[in-house]
């Protein structure tokens, strides 16, 4: 499908002024697309979600779905939440504790006017699709976290929404369950024909579940693109930390990028003008003494801290070029690293990635 030939199902310019915080973000999405709003705590993700849901009116801007205006202060249009064709999966699921799993899924259908028997008959196939038919009569207290999440998703999908909102849907799960449910949720989202918007601060959830990322910091969009593109070319320190890269911004002249403090990084890309340079922590090799090396980038540093990062040690370094290095436990032990240890950090130009800022 040529997405450029299709009118965006979701067209949003969300402007909300609240006390000392202002959200001003714009994005659009096509039918069948999963859009992730990603950002640190306090970035404005929840404000954006509430505006999409109709729980928070826009101060200015515009929100439209399938060509229908939902919120336009300048035109005096505001469609309340209960009249919007949306489904919501909340972080804590918010299942009704006194209702069975089946009746929780049927609740939205009852709100649309279906009688109890008809709503339950329509809800049951959604539970079956989630693999929960045998739990239809159980109340939420008897369900595991993963089962409750699937009931919440079934409830949201049963009303056949044109916009599905997912608010940190995996945050309440333990690590093992989260892994399984993430894969399952991806399968259900791939089958969803309308627009889905995922709000999260977890990069793995965003990378696995979303077709496109919108990264928000301090109420503004700082980067957007497909997950692989954002991961390869981060444009802020926050994004670089999320995807595990060292990131620097400076001015390029050929293969040399000069940073604001005067340090120079040599890369294997030819660039001119404002540029970013990124490289992974495992591209950094550490030495207790200045090495004889072919690496074009060599800096004296001091160990600021060490932390176990998966099966490797993440070493935080201060100095002319603050950076992070990843070492195997064997290498870290051989170097006898402790906070305050002076070292030399080497990075080969071929292991850096430079791109226009």
C-alpha positions in Angstrom: 0.0 0.0 0.0 1.3 3.5 -0.9 0.8 5.3 2.4 1.4 8.6 0.6 -1.7 8.0 -1.4 -3.9 7.5 1.6 -5.3 10.2 3.8 -4.0 9.8 7.4 -6.6 8.2 9.6 -5.2 10.1 12.6 -4.1 13.7 12.2 -3.1 15.4 15.4 -1.6 18.7 16.5 -1.9 18.4 20.3 -1.4 21.7 22.1 -2.2 21.7 25.8 -1.1 24.3 28.3 -1.1 23.2 32.0 0.3 25.4 34.7 4.1 25.5 34.0 4.0 22.7 31.3 3.1 23.1 27.7 2.6 20.1 25.3 3.0 20.9 21.6 3.3 17.8 19.4 2.2 16.9 15.9 1.9 13.5 14.3 -0.2 11.4 12.0 -0.8 7.7 11.4 -2.3 5.5 8.8 -4.8 2.7 9.2 -3.1 -0.4 10.5 -0.1 1.6 11.8 1.2 1.3 15.4 2.6 4.6 16.6 4.7 4.7 19.8 4.9 7.9 21.9 8.3 7.4 23.7 9.9 9.7 26.2 11.2 10.1 29.8 8.9 10.7 32.8 7.4 14.1 32.6 7.9 14.5 28.8 4.1 14.8 28.1 3.2 11.3 27.0 0.3 10.9 29.4 -1.0 14.4 28.6 -1.0 13.4 24.9 -2.8 10.2 25.6 -5.5 12.0 27.7 -6.0 14.5 24.8 -6.4 11.7 22.3 -8.9 10.0 24.6 -11.0 13.2 25.1 -10.2 13.4 28.8 -8.3 16.7 28.3 -9.4 19.3 25.9 -6.8 21.0 23.6 -5.8 24.5 24.3 -5.1 24.9 20.6 -4.3 22.7 17.6 -6.5 20.0 16.1 -7.4 16.4 16.4 -9.1 14.4 13.6 -9.7 10.8 12.9 -10.9 9.4 9.6 -11.5 12.9 8.5 -13.8 13.7 11.4 -12.9 16.5 13.8 -12.7 15.4 17.4 -11.2 18.5 18.9 -10.6 21.9 17.4 -10.7 24.9 19.8 -10.6 27.4 16.9 -13.8 25.8 15.4 -15.5 25.3 18.7 -15.5 21.5 18.2 -15.0 19.0 21.1 -16.2 15.4 21.0 -16.4 14.0 24.5 -14.6 10.8 25.4 -17.7 8.6 25.5 -18.6 9.6 21.9 -15.2 8.7 20.5 -14.7 5.3 18.9 -11.7 4.4 21.0 -10.4 1.5 23.0 -8.0 1.9 25.9 -5.7 -0.5 27.6 -4.5 1.0 30.9 -1.2 0.3 32.8 -3.2 -1.3 35.6 -5.9 -2.7 33.3 -8.7 -1.3 35.5 -10.8 -4.4 35.2 -14.0 -4.4 37.2 -13.3 -6.6 40.2 -17.0 -7.7 40.6 -17.4 -8.8 37.0 -16.1 -12.0 35.4 -13.6 -11.9 32.6 -16.4 -12.4 30.1 -18.5 -9.6 31.5 -15.5 -7.3 31.6 -15.0 -7.8 27.9 -18.8 -7.4 27.3 -18.9 -4.2 29.3 -18.1 -1.8 26.4 -20.6 -3.6 24.2 -23.3 -3.2 26.8 -22.4 0.6 26.9 -23.1 0.6 23.1 -26.6 -0.6 23.7 -26.3 -4.4 23.3 -28.4 -6.5 25.7 -26.5 -8.7 28.1 -26.8 -12.0 26.3 -25.9 -10.4 22.9 -22.9 -8.6 24.5 -21.6 -11.8 26.1 -22.1 -13.7 22.9 -20.0 -11.1 21.0 -17.4 -10.9 23.8 -16.7 -14.6 24.0 -14.9 -14.9 20.6 -12.5 -12.2 21.8 -11.6 -14.2 24.9 -11.1 -17.3 22.7 -8.8 -15.3 20.5 -6.8 -14.4 23.5 -6.7 -18.0 24.6 -8.8 -17.3 27.7 -12.1 -19.1 27.0 -11.6 -21.4 30.0 -11.2 -18.4 32.2 -14.4 -16.6 31.0 -16.2 -17.1 34.4 -13.3 -16.0 36.6 -13.0 -12.6 38.3 -9.9 -10.5 37.9 -8.5 -11.5 41.4 -8.2 -15.1 40.1 -6.3 -14.1 37.0 -2.5 -13.7 36.5 -1.0 -10.4 35.4 -0.7 -11.7 31.9 -4.2 -13.0 31.8 -5.6 -9.7 33.1 -3.7 -7.8 30.4 -5.2 -10.0 27.7 -8.7 -9.5 29.1 -8.1 -5.7 29.1 -6.9 -5.9 25.5 -10.0 -8.0 24.5 -12.2 -5.5 26.2 -10.6 -2.7 24.2 -10.8 -4.5 20.9 -14.3 -5.9 21.3 -15.9 -2.5 20.7 -14.0 -2.4 17.3 -12.4 1.0 18.0 -11.0 3.2 15.2 -8.3 4.3 17.6 -6.6 2.0 20.2 -4.7 3.6 23.0 -2.3 1.6 25.0 -0.9 3.3 28.2 2.2 1.4 29.4 0.4 -1.9 28.8 3.2 -4.1 30.0 4.5 -2.1 32.9 2.8 -4.1 35.6 4.1 -7.5 34.4 7.1 -9.4 35.7 10.0 -9.8 33.3 9.2 -13.4 32.1 5.5 -12.6 31.6 6.3 -9.4 29.9 8.5 -11.2 27.3 5.6 -13.6 26.4 2.9 -11.0 26.4 5.0 -8.5 24.3 5.2 -11.1 21.6 1.5 -11.9 21.8 0.6 -8.2 21.8 2.6 -7.6 18.7 0.7 -10.4 16.9 -2.7 -8.8 17.9 -1.6 -5.3 16.9 -0.4 -6.6 13.5 -4.0 -7.8 12.9 -5.5 -4.5 14.1 -6.9 -2.6 11.1 -7.3 0.9 12.6 -4.7 3.2 14.3 -3.0 2.1 17.5 -1.0 4.6 19.7 1.3 3.1 22.4 2.6 5.3 25.2 5.7 4.0 26.9 9.1 4.9 28.3 10.4 1.4 27.7 12.6 1.3 24.5 12.2 -2.4 24.0 8.4 -2.2 24.1 8.5 0.6 21.6 11.0 -1.1 19.3 9.2 -4.4 19.2 5.6 -3.2 19.1 5.7 0.0 17.0 5.9 0.7 13.3 7.0 4.2 14.0 8.3 6.2 17.0 7.5 9.7 18.1 10.1 10.7 20.7 8.9 13.4 23.1 11.0 15.5 25.5 9.8 18.4 27.5 6.5 18.6 25.6 8.1 18.7 22.1 8.8 16.1 19.4 12.6 15.7 19.2 12.7 12.8 16.7 10.4 10.6 14.7 11.0 7.6 12.4 11.0 3.9 12.2 12.5 2.1 15.2 15.7 1.0 13.3 16.2 4.5 11.9 15.9 6.1 15.4 18.1 3.6 17.0 20.8 4.0 14.3 20.7 7.8 14.2 19.7 9.2 17.7 19.4 12.9 17.9 19.4 13.5 21.7 21.3 12.1 24.7 18.1 10.6 26.0 17.6 8.5 22.8 21.2 7.6 22.7 21.1 6.3 26.3 17.9 4.3 25.4 19.5 2.5 22.5 22.8 2.1 24.3 25.1 4.5 22.3 27.7 7.1 23.1 26.5 10.3 21.2 28.3 13.6 20.5 27.5 16.6 18.4 30.0 18.9 16.8 31.2 20.3 13.5 32.5 18.0 10.7 35.3 18.8 8.3 35.9 15.7 6.2 36.5 12.8 8.5 37.1 14.9 11.6 34.3 16.1 13.9 35.3 18.8 16.4 33.2 19.0 19.5 32.2 22.2 21.3 34.9 21.6 24.0 37.6 21.2 21.4 37.9 17.4 21.4 38.2 15.8 17.9 36.7 12.5 16.8 37.9 10.8 13.7 35.3 8.9 11.7 35.2 7.0 8.5 32.5 9.1 7.0 33.1 12.3 5.0 30.9 15.2 6.3 30.8 18.9 6.4 29.0 21.1 8.9 26.9 20.2 12.0 27.2 16.4 12.7 26.5 13.7 15.2 29.0 10.9 16.0 27.7 7.8 17.7 29.3 4.5 18.7 28.3 1.6 21.0 30.0 1.1 24.4 31.5 -2.2 23.1 33.5 -0.3 20.5 35.6 1.2 23.3 38.7 -0.6 24.4 40.4 0.3 27.7 44.1 0.2 28.6 45.8 1.0 31.9 48.7 2.6 30.0 48.8 4.6 26.8 48.7 1.9 24.1 50.4 1.5 20.8 47.3 1.3 18.7 46.0 2.0 15.2 42.8 3.5 16.7 42.5 7.1 15.6 40.6 8.1 18.7 42.5 7.9 22.0 41.6 9.7 25.2 42.8 9.7 28.8 39.9 9.0 31.1 39.1 8.2 34.7 36.7 5.4 35.8 33.7 7.0 37.5 31.7 3.8 38.1 31.1 0.2 37.1 27.8 -1.7 36.8 26.8 -5.1 35.6 24.9 -4.6 32.3 23.6 -8.0 31.1 26.6 -10.3 30.8 29.1 -7.3 30.6 30.4 -4.6 32.8 29.3 -1.1 31.9 32.1 1.3 32.8 31.3 5.0 33.1 34.3 7.2 32.2 35.0 10.9 32.8 37.7 13.0 31.2 38.1 15.0 28.0 35.5 12.8 26.3 33.0 11.4 28.9 31.8 8.0 27.6 30.6 4.5 28.4 32.5 1.3 27.7 31.3 -2.3 27.9 33.8 -5.0 29.0 33.6 -8.7 29.5 34.0 -9.7 33.2 37.4 -11.2 32.2 38.6 -7.9 30.7 37.3 -5.9 33.7 39.1 -8.2 36.1 42.4 -8.1 34.2 42.3 -4.3 34.2 41.5 -4.2 37.9 39.2 -1.3 37.5 37.7 0.6 40.4 36.3 4.2 40.7 39.1 6.6 40.3 41.3 4.3 38.2 43.0 6.2 35.3 42.8 4.5 31.9 43.1 5.2 28.2 40.1 4.8 26.0 40.5 3.9 22.3 37.9 3.9 19.6 38.6 2.9 16.0 37.2 5.3 13.3 35.6 2.4 11.5 33.5 1.7 14.6 32.0 5.2 14.8 28.9 6.4 12.8 28.7 10.0 11.8 25.6 11.7 10.3 24.3 15.2 9.7 22.9 17.0 12.7 
